[in-house]
Amino acid sequence: MPARKKRPRVRKSPRVAKKRQSRRPPSLVPELVRQYLNVLTLVTAQPEAKILQDAIDAYIRAFDPERRELVMKMVKSEAAAAAAGPRRRELDRPILCIDDNEAMQYARTTVLRREGFQVVEATSGRQALKLLETLKPALVLIDVNLGDMSGLEVTRQIKTDPRLSGVKVIQISATFGSPRDQLHGLEVGGADLYIAEPVQRGTLLSAVKRLLGI
C-alpha cells in the first residue's frame, strides 16, 4: 500500500498576520481630538495625562463658583466610590424608586428592569419610609419634589438610620436643577448623587452602576 503523501503546511500570508497584529481597540477619543493631543505632546514635550489635566482644570476654572464647587464635590464622591473597590451585584437587594409621577416612575423602573435590576416602587415619601422599615435596598432613586414630603427629608432619614448604612441615594429633580439646588441636595439631604431632569437612559444606568460598583 503506497504511503500517504503529507500535505504541505500552508503558511499564513505575512501581510495578513501583520494586519491582525496592528488591530487596536476603538478609541473613545474622537479622531480630531486625538490628533490635537498627539501634536500637543510633541510641541510641549508633556505627557498626554498632563495636557488633559491642564485642559480640564482650565475648563473647570471657567465655571461660576457654585458649579465649580458642585463638580469638586462630585469628583470627591467618585473617588471615594472608586477607592471602595468593585462590588458584586447583590440580586437580593433591589433598587427602591420613589416618585409620585406615574409616567416618570414607569420610565425609570422599565430602564432598570430591562438592565436586570430588581426594582421596588413607592409613590410617596411616607410609603417609602414604611417600606424601609423592613427593606434594605442597594440603592434608592428618589424624586426631590414629592407630594407628601420633601425628598431631601426622606434622604436625610435614610442617611441617619444605622440600619440603612451603606444604602446609596440618587436624588432626581426636574424643578430644582441649578448648581445651588444640587449642592443643597448633596449637603443637606446627604445624597450620594444629584441629577437634574431630563435624564437619559445611559446617564441613569451609568450613575446607578457607578454607585453600586458594577
N, C-alpha and C positions, 0 to 999 in steps of 0.2 A: 504494500500500500504506500503510495508516494507521500512523503512528508508534506504537511501543510505549510504553505508559504506564509511567513509572518507579514502582516500588513505594515507598511511603513507608517511610523508615527507622524501625524500631521502637526506641524508646529503652528502656533498662532502667529498671525502676522504681527511683526513688531509695531506696526503703525496702530493696529487695534489695541494692543497692550498699552501702548503709550497713551492712547486716547482715554482708556479706562482709568489709568493712574492719575490723569490730570483732572478727573472729575472732582468737584468740590460741592459741599452742601450749599444751597442757595443762601445768599446773604440777606439779612433783614435790613441792611442799609441800602437805600436807593443808589443806583449806579452813579448818578451825578454827584451825590454827596460823597460816595466812596472815592471818586476821582479827586474832588477837592481835598479830601482827607489825605490821600496819597501825596498830592503836591505839597500840602502844608507840612507834612512830615519831612519832606526833602528840603523845603525852603527854610524851615525853622529849626531843623535838626532836633525836634521834640518828638517823643513817642505819641502814638495815637491817643492813648488814655489821657495824657496831659492836655492835648489840644481839645479833646471832647470835654474834659472837666472845666477848662477855662471858658469854653463856649457856653456850657450850662450855667456856670457862675455868672457870666455876663447877662445871660437871658433872665436869670432869677433876680439879679440886681435891678433890672428894668421894671419889675413888678412894684405895685404900691405896697406899703409896709404890711397891710393886713394879708394880702395874698402871699407875700413872701413868708410871713410867719406861718401861714397855713401849710405852705409847701414844706418848710423845715420841720414842722410838727409831724406831717405825714411821712416824711423821709425817716424820721426817728422811729416811728411806728413800724415802718417797713423793715428797718434794720433790726429792731427787736424781734420781729417775726422770723426773720432770716436766721438770727442767732439761735432761736429756739430749735431750729432744725426741722426737716421734713417729718410730717406725721401721717401715719396710715389713716385713710378714711374710715371712721367708725360708723358702720352701717346701722348700728343700733341707736345711734344718736342723730336725730333728724335736725332739719333746719326749721325754725319757727318763723313764719311770715305773719306780720301783724299789719293790717291795713283795712280801713273801713270803706275803701273804694273797691267795689267788686271787680270792676274791669282791670284795674291795676294789679289787684291781688291775683286774679286769674292769669294775667300775662306773666308775672314773675314766677308763680308756682309752676306754670307749664314749662318755662325755660329750665327751671331747676330739676323738675321730674324727668324731663327728656334727657338731662345730663346724668341721670342715675341717682339723684339725691332723694332721700325721703323728706317729705315736707308735711308739717302740721300747720294749720291755718287758724288765725284768730282775727276777729273783725273789730275788736276794741281793746283798749289798754287793760281794762279790768278782766276781760276774758283771758287775755294773755297771762296776766299775773296769777289768775286762778289755775291755768294750765301749768304754770311754772312751779306750783306747789308740789307737783308730782313728776314733772318732766324736766330733764336737764338736757337741752339741745346742744348740739355742737356750735350752733350759730343762730343769732336772732337777726332777722331783717325787718326793720320797723320804720313805718312812716312817721315822721315827726308830728304832723298835723292830724292827730286822731280826733274823733268827735267827742269822746267822753273825758279824755285826759291827755296831757302832753306826752308825746313820745319821748321827750327828754326826761320826764319824770319816771316813765317806765324803765328807761335805760339806767337811770340813777339807782332805782330799786334793784335792778338785775345786778349791777356792778357792786353794790354794797351788801349783797346777800352772800354769805360764806358758802352756802350750798351750791351756788351757781358760779363759783370760782372757776375761771378758765373759759367761760362762755363768751364767745366773740359777738360783738354787736355792730351792725352796719345800719346807720340811720339814712333814710332817703326822704327828700322833700322836693316838691315842685314849687312850693310857696316861698320857702326860706333857702335860697341858693347862693347868697352872696358870701364872699370870704369871711365876713364878720359872723354870719349865721353858722357857717361851717366850723369856725373856731369855737363858737359858743357851744355847739353840739359836742365837740370833742372835749372841751374843758369842763363844761357844766354837767352835761349828761354822762360823760365818761365813755363815749362810744369809741370803738377802735377805728372806724372809718365813717365818713360822712359824704354821701353822693347826692349831687343835685340832679333833679329830673330835667330832661328826659334821659333815661338810662338805656343804652344799647345792650343787646344780648351779650356781646363779647365783653363789655365793661363789667356787667353784673357778674358773669361767670369768672372773670379774671379776679375781681375783688373777693369773691367767695373762696375761690381756690387758694388765693394768696393767704388769706387769714387762716384757712384750715391747713395750710402747709402741704397742699396737694400738688 
